[in-house]
Amino acid sequence: MKTFKEYLTENKKIYSFKVKVAGEIPENFQESLKTKLERCKVVTFEKMSTTPIQKFPLDFPDKSNMEVTVFEVVTEYPVTPPEIADMIKGTGVNEDCVRVRGSGEPTEIDQLIMDNEPTGDALLDEQDMEKGTGKIKHKDYFGDDFNKSFLKDLNKAAKDRKKDGINVEYKLPKGKQDKAGARSALGS
């Protein structure tokens, strides 16, 4: 039988967050934030990526023409995104330029899905758009010859149905007359 201490060591839970900072980052930002997070027992603290300068960054709709730096923070001690945002306030970064999201939040999950979706080969990028599709004969899909062959196929299908005993004759309803004696446009 396991002891209580063994159960606790097996049941370690980690808390994962994405810290997004828009704009310029001070020189000692990483070190100062890591020291502030030490009370939460930081497992990992690393810079994941920096986006190129964007007209409207994803998590910062009120900012324009800024790059966004993304850090991943994993802690052993339970902490909330607003607590991490409060710790960032003293590092020299404006609080409007910081977003902290938990890894299980719907916006982060949607972003992961969008990042991992395979993108198909765009035909507009090709110099010759018919490169992968082969040569298309427009006479097979448009024009008088196509219409004549289409009507012949319909007539043949109707004859085949008649042979099978399926009623294929369609009768249009007789024209209706309104009170004034004129024929109605419907059913005429």
Secondary structure, DSSP 8 states (H G I E B T S, - for coil): ---HHHHHHHT---EEEEEEEES---TTHHHHHHHHHGGG-EEEEEEEEE---BSS-TT-TT--SB-EEEEEEEESS---HHHHHHHHHTTT--GGGEEEEETTSHHHHHHHHHHHS-----GGGSSSTTTTT----GGGTSSHHHHHHHHHHHHHHHHHHHHTT-----------B-TTS-B-STT-
